[in-house]
Amino acid sequence: MRWASLLSLKRFGDLEKRVRKEQDESRLGFEVDYDRVIFSSAFRSLQDKTQVIPLSNTDFVHTRLTHSLEVSVVGRSLGRISGQKIISKHPELYELGHRPNDFGAIVAAAALAHDIGNPPFGHSGEKAIGDFFEHGTGKDFAKYLDEAEYQDLVSFEGNANGFRLLTGNRPGVPGGLRLSYATLGAFMKYPKESIPVKPSRHIADKKYGFFQSEIAAFEDVAHELELQERHHGKKRAYARHPLTYLVEAADDICYTIIDFEDGINLGLIPEDYALEYLIRLVKDKINTKKFNGLTLMQDRLSYLRALAISTLIGEAVNIFGTHEDEILDGTFNTGLLDRSHYQAQIDDIIKLSIDKIYRSQEVLEKEMAGYKILTDILEASSTALINTKNGNSSNYDRLMLQSLPEEFRTTEGSYYELLLNASCYVASLSDGMAVHIHNKISGKLL
């Protein structure tokens, strides 16, 4: 793969090539991407979507929105620092007008959008949607679908839904947010369709990145960027855009360190125990005099968090630079931090977070409630859509259909399109709105 193609400024519907040298430096195209994401309604809904603790009553626990903002900040640093090294190594990019900040802007925009397609209630939301079609009453709809369409639903993927949100056509709004193809490429962590499932141990095969409904949009982006094809029989699969590794690293850094911090602030992880784990990660860089002068736990924690993030940014940049050739030819098969010298310390922090936070009683109880809430909404909405299409809708189905937002209400598409619409409708809900809708369909008006 070539950086000159990977940094394409093209947007959906462009009839002429966008040239980097002709860009307005005060409003670079890649920076416009960031603005379009942050002003989108899908991004705003992240303010009430779970990052760690569903329906938290505290004001300091991260939501998907605050997490995404922090990932974008870390991603911008990763992109800018890496961009300096890339342009030094590939001076022809400078001649084309590219600057280090281009890389920072692309990674920041893609990182800002990285969770935009995630359902409410964290990863349990994805599982609730998938299980409805695989084990719940939704499995009765399998007869209407081909293998790939059914796999899209039983393994419903927030990344694929994110690509749909960013690129999907709506009446009068072709191309969705019309982001640059460079940013769309960096956004796609898993540039393959849902089957075959995990055909290799390559990081790009871990999940999938687009629904069957977005094949044309995906291939348009992949061809413009000249992503390298990877062969899974007749199924579509490509190598990752190199900057995807930086987006992923930014996410890994933030959830490793900041989710851990949330657990400490919530009292799920004892302070002394937690500080010990962070100190192991940054012990060679601590200013002991400064650290010992901090009397408040929050200040000590903030100091170690900043030092840990800075350390891992430097580590990710070095790994990216060392393996750039492998990344460009599609053979680099792990995440950047999987090759880190700090992998043992990172794994220790993640393991403690899993034990003390993600599996805490509060999280488990709320995820169970969220699972039931989303399953009930999905059953009511998908049944209403299918029954209406089949001409045997009940009065309740008609009421349910009228309650759906207009963009999810149509029954004119294929069965796959209707069921995917129902799934994406559920995924679009915030935690609070899902609870509100569930109360209504359960007969609770207040």
C-alpha positions in Angstrom: 0.0 0.0 0.0 1.1 3.6 -0.7 0.8 6.5 1.6 -0.1 8.8 -1.3 -3.3 6.8 -1.9 -4.0 6.1 1.7 -4.2 9.8 2.5 -7.0 10.4 -0.1 -9.2 13.5 0.5 -11.9 12.1 -1.7 -15.5 12.3 -0.4 -18.6 10.4 -1.5 -20.0 12.0 -4.7 -16.8 13.8 -5.7 -16.5 14.4 -9.4 -13.0 15.9 -9.3 -9.9 14.9 -7.4 -9.1 16.8 -4.2 -5.5 17.8 -4.2 -3.7 18.3 -0.9 -1.7 21.3 -2.1 -5.0 23.1 -2.9 -6.4 22.6 0.6 -7.2 25.6 2.8 -4.7 25.3 5.6 -7.1 27.1 8.0 -9.8 24.4 7.4 -8.1 21.2 6.2 -10.4 18.5 4.8 -9.3 16.0 7.4 -10.2 18.5 10.1 -13.7 19.0 8.6 -14.2 15.2 9.2 -13.7 15.8 12.9 -16.3 18.6 12.9 -18.9 16.5 11.0 -18.6 13.7 13.5 -18.8 15.8 16.6 -21.9 17.7 15.3 -23.7 14.5 14.3 -26.8 13.3 16.3 -25.3 9.8 16.5 -22.2 11.2 18.3 -24.3 13.2 20.7 -26.2 10.1 21.8 -22.9 8.7 23.1 -23.3 11.0 26.1 -25.8 8.5 27.6 -24.3 5.3 26.4 -22.3 3.0 28.7 -18.5 2.9 28.7 -18.0 0.8 31.9 -20.8 1.3 34.4 -24.4 1.2 32.9 -26.8 3.9 34.1 -24.2 5.2 36.6 -25.5 7.7 39.2 -22.1 9.4 39.6 -20.8 12.3 37.6 -17.2 11.2 37.1 -17.7 7.8 35.4 -16.9 7.9 31.7 -19.6 7.5 29.0 -19.0 6.5 25.4 -18.8 10.2 24.6 -16.2 11.2 27.1 -14.2 8.1 26.3 -14.4 8.9 22.5 -13.2 12.5 23.1 -10.2 11.2 25.1 -9.4 8.5 22.5 -9.4 11.3 19.9 -6.9 13.4 21.9 -4.6 10.4 22.3 -5.1 9.5 18.7 -4.1 13.0 17.5 -0.8 12.8 19.4 -0.1 9.3 18.0 -0.9 10.6 14.5 1.2 13.7 14.6 4.2 12.1 16.1 4.0 9.2 13.6 3.3 11.6 10.8 6.6 13.4 11.4 8.5 10.1 11.1 6.5 9.0 8.0 7.1 12.2 6.1 10.8 12.1 7.0 10.9 8.6 5.6 8.7 9.4 2.6 9.7 13.0 1.5 7.5 12.7 -1.6 4.5 13.2 0.7 5.8 16.6 1.7 6.1 17.5 -2.0 2.4 16.5 -2.4 1.6 19.0 0.4 1.1 16.6 3.3 2.2 17.6 6.8 2.5 15.7 10.1 -0.8 17.3 11.3 -2.6 15.5 8.4 -2.0 12.2 10.1 -3.0 13.6 13.5 -6.3 15.0 12.0 -7.2 11.7 10.3 -6.5 9.6 13.4 -8.3 12.0 15.7 -11.4 12.0 13.5 -11.5 8.3 13.1 -10.9 7.8 16.8 -13.7 10.3 17.6 -16.1 8.1 15.6 -14.7 4.7 16.7 -17.7 3.9 19.1 -20.4 5.8 17.1 -22.2 2.6 16.1 -22.1 0.9 19.5 -25.5 -0.1 21.1 -26.5 1.0 24.6 -25.4 -0.9 27.7 -21.8 -1.6 26.5 -20.8 -4.8 24.7 -23.7 -6.6 26.3 -25.9 -4.6 23.9 -24.2 -6.2 20.9 -24.6 -9.6 22.5 -28.3 -9.0 23.2 -29.0 -8.1 19.5 -27.0 -11.1 18.3 -28.5 -13.6 20.7 -32.1 -12.5 19.8 -31.5 -13.7 16.3 -29.4 -16.8 17.2 -31.2 -18.1 20.3 -34.4 -16.0 20.7 -37.5 -15.6 18.7 -35.5 -13.8 16.1 -34.1 -17.1 14.9 -37.5 -17.7 13.2 -36.5 -15.0 10.7 -33.5 -17.0 9.5 -35.7 -18.5 6.7 -35.9 -15.1 5.1 -32.1 -14.5 4.9 -29.0 -15.9 3.2 -26.0 -17.0 5.1 -24.1 -13.7 5.1 -27.2 -11.7 6.0 -28.0 -13.9 8.9 -24.4 -13.8 10.1 -24.6 -10.0 10.1 -27.4 -10.2 12.6 -26.3 -13.1 14.9 -22.9 -11.4 15.3 -24.2 -7.8 15.3 -21.2 -5.6 15.2 -20.9 -2.0 16.4 -18.0 -1.3 14.0 -20.2 -2.3 11.0 -23.0 -0.2 12.3 -20.6 2.7 12.7 -19.6 2.4 9.1 -23.3 2.4 8.1 -23.9 5.5 10.1 -20.9 7.3 8.6 -21.6 6.4 5.0 -25.3 5.4 4.8 -27.6 7.2 2.3 -30.7 9.0 3.6 -33.3 10.9 1.6 -31.6 14.1 0.5 -28.3 13.1 2.3 -26.3 10.8 0.0 -23.1 9.4 1.5 -24.0 10.0 5.1 -21.5 12.4 6.8 -19.4 12.4 3.6 -16.1 12.0 5.4 -12.8 11.8 3.6 -11.9 8.3 2.5 -8.7 8.5 4.4 -10.7 8.9 7.7 -13.2 6.2 6.7 -10.2 3.8 6.0 -8.6 4.6 9.4 -12.0 4.0 11.1 -12.3 0.4 9.7 -10.7 -1.9 12.2 -12.0 -5.1 10.6 -12.1 -4.6 6.8 -14.0 -7.8 6.0 -17.5 -9.1 5.8 -19.1 -11.2 8.5 -18.3 -14.5 6.9 -16.0 -16.4 7.1 -16.0 -15.9 10.9 -12.4 -15.5 12.2 -10.7 -17.2 9.2 -7.3 -16.5 10.7 -5.5 -15.1 13.8 -4.7 -11.9 12.0 -6.0 -8.9 14.0 -8.0 -7.7 10.9 -10.0 -11.0 11.0 -11.1 -10.8 14.6 -14.5 -9.3 13.8 -16.1 -7.7 10.7 -16.4 -4.1 9.6 -19.4 -3.7 7.3 -22.9 -5.1 6.7 -24.0 -6.7 3.4 -26.0 -3.5 2.9 -22.8 -1.4 2.8 -20.7 -3.6 0.4 -20.7 -1.0 -2.4 -19.7 1.8 -0.1 -16.9 -0.3 1.5 -15.5 -1.4 -1.8 -15.6 2.2 -3.1 -13.4 3.3 -0.1 -11.1 0.3 -0.3 -10.4 0.8 -4.0 -9.8 4.5 -3.7 -7.3 3.9 -0.9 -5.8 1.0 -2.7 -6.1 -1.2 0.3 -4.4 -4.6 -0.2 -6.8 -7.4 -0.9 -6.7 -10.4 1.4 -8.1 -13.7 0.1 -10.9 -15.5 2.0 -12.3 -17.3 -1.0 -15.0 -15.2 -2.7 -15.6 -13.1 0.3 -14.4 -9.5 0.6 -11.5 -8.9 2.9 -8.7 -6.3 2.8 -5.6 -5.3 4.8 -6.2 -2.6 7.4 -5.5 1.1 6.6 -2.1 1.6 8.4 -3.6 4.5 10.5 -6.2 2.1 11.9 -3.4 0.6 14.1 -3.0 4.1 15.7 -6.7 4.5 16.2 -6.8 1.1 17.9 -3.8 1.9 20.0 -5.5 5.1 21.2 -8.5 3.1 22.2 -6.4 0.5 23.9 -4.5 3.1 25.9 -7.6 4.9 27.1 -9.7 1.9 28.1 -6.7 0.3 29.8 -5.8 3.3 31.9 -9.0 5.3 32.2 -11.4 2.5 32.8 -9.0 1.4 35.5 -9.2 5.0 36.9 -13.0 4.8 37.0 -12.8 1.6 39.0 -10.6 3.3 41.5 -12.8 6.4 41.8 -15.9 4.1 42.3 -14.1 2.3 45.1 -14.1 -1.0 43.2 -10.3 -1.1 43.3 -8.5 -0.1 46.5 -6.3 2.9 46.0 -3.0 1.4 47.3 -3.6 -1.7 45.2 -4.3 0.4 42.1 -1.4 2.8 42.4 0.9 -0.2 42.7 -0.2 -1.4 39.3 0.2 1.9 37.7 3.6 2.5 39.3 4.8 -0.8 37.8 4.0 0.6 34.3 5.8 4.0 34.8 8.3 3.3 37.5 11.3 4.4 35.4 9.7 7.8 34.6 8.2 8.9 38.0 9.5 12.1 39.5 9.5 10.8 43.1 9.8 14.2 44.7 6.8 15.5 42.8 4.7 12.3 43.4 5.4 12.3 47.1 4.4 15.9 47.3 0.8 15.1 46.1 -1.3 14.6 49.2 -4.7 13.9 47.5 -5.4 10.5 46.0 -7.0 12.1 42.9 -3.9 14.1 42.2 -1.6 11.1 42.6 -3.9 9.1 40.3 -4.0 11.9 37.7 -0.2 12.2 37.7 0.2 8.5 37.2 -2.5 8.4 34.6 -0.9 11.1 32.5 2.5 9.5 32.8 1.1 6.1 31.8 -0.7 7.5 28.7 2.4 9.4 27.7 4.5 6.3 28.1 2.2 4.1 26.0 1.9 6.8 23.3 5.7 6.8 22.9 5.7 3.0 22.9 2.9 2.7 20.2 4.7 5.2 18.0 8.0 3.4 18.2 6.3 0.0 17.4 4.5 1.6 14.5 7.7 3.1 13.1 9.6 -0.2 13.5 7.0 -2.2 11.7 5.8 0.3 9.1 6.9 -1.9 6.2 4.9 -4.9 7.5 1.9 -2.7 8.2 2.0 -1.3 4.7 2.2 -4.8 3.1 -0.6 -6.1 5.3 1.5 -8.7 7.2 1.5 -7.1 10.6 -1.0 -9.3 12.3 -1.4 -7.9 15.9 -2.3 -4.7 17.6 0.6 -2.3 18.3 0.5 -2.7 22.1 0.5 -6.5 21.7 4.2 -6.0 20.8 4.9 -3.7 23.7 7.6 -4.0 26.3 4.9 -3.2 28.8 2.6 -5.9 27.7 2.8 -7.8 31.1 2.0 -4.6 33.0 -0.9 -3.8 30.6 -2.3 -7.3 31.0 -2.1 -7.1 34.8 -4.1 -3.9 34.7 -6.7 -5.3 32.3 -7.1 -8.5 34.3 -7.7 -6.5 37.5 -10.2 -4.3 35.7 -12.1 -7.4 34.4 -12.2 -9.0 37.9 -13.0 -5.8 39.9 -15.0 -3.6 37.4 -16.4 -5.4 34.4 -17.5 -8.4 36.6 -18.6 -6.3 39.6 -22.1 -7.0 40.9 -23.3 -3.5 39.9 -22.2 -4.0 36.3 -23.5 -7.5 36.0 -26.9 -6.6 37.4 -27.3 -3.6 35.1 -26.1 -5.5 32.1 -28.7 -8.2 32.8 -31.4 -5.5 32.9 -30.1 -3.9 29.7 -30.0 -7.3 28.0 -33.7 -7.8 28.7 -34.6 -4.3 27.8 -33.0 -4.4 24.3 -34.3 -7.9 23.6 -37.9 -6.8 24.3 -37.6 -3.6 22.2 -36.0 -5.6 19.3 -38.7 -8.3 19.4 -41.5 -5.7 19.3 -40.0 -3.6 16.5 -38.8 -6.4 14.3 -42.1 -8.3 14.6 -44.0 -5.2 13.7 -41.9 -4.6 10.6 -42.1 -8.2 9.4 -45.8 -8.6 10.1 -46.6 -5.4 8.3 -44.5 -6.5 5.3 -46.3 -9.8 5.3 -49.7 -8.1 5.5 -50.8 -9.7 8.8 -50.0 -6.9 11.3 -51.9 -6.6 14.5 -53.1 -3.3 16.0 -50.2 -3.5 18.4 -47.8 -3.9 15.5 -49.2 -0.8 13.8 -48.9 1.2 17.0 -45.3 0.0 17.4 -44.5 0.9 13.8 -45.8 4.4 14.2 -43.6 4.8 17.4 -40.4 4.2 15.4 -38.4 7.1 14.1 -39.3 7.7 10.4 -36.0 6.4 9.0 -36.6 3.0 10.6 -40.3 2.7 9.8 -40.3 1.6 6.2 -41.4 -1.9 5.3 -40.7 -1.7 1.6 -37.2 -3.2 1.6 -36.1 -6.9 1.8 -36.5 -8.9 4.9 -32.8 -8.4 5.6 -33.1 -4.6 5.3 -36.1 -4.6 7.7 -34.4 -6.7 10.3 -31.1 -4.8 10.1 -33.1 -1.6 10.4 -34.7 -2.9 13.6 -31.3 -3.9 15.0 -29.8 -0.5 14.1 -32.7 1.3 15.6 -32.1 -0.5 18.9 -28.4 0.2 18.6 -29.1 3.9 18.1 -30.8 4.3 21.5 -29.1 5.8 24.5 -29.2 3.8 27.8 -31.9 6.2 29.2 -34.0 6.2 26.1 -33.9 2.4 25.9 -35.2 2.3 29.5 -37.9 4.8 28.6 -39.1 2.9 25.5 -39.1 -0.4 27.4 -41.3 1.2 30.1 -43.8 2.2 27.5 -44.0 -1.1 25.7 -44.3 -2.8 29.1 -47.3 -0.7 29.9 -45.5 1.6 32.4 -46.5 5.1 31.4 -44.4 6.9 34.1 
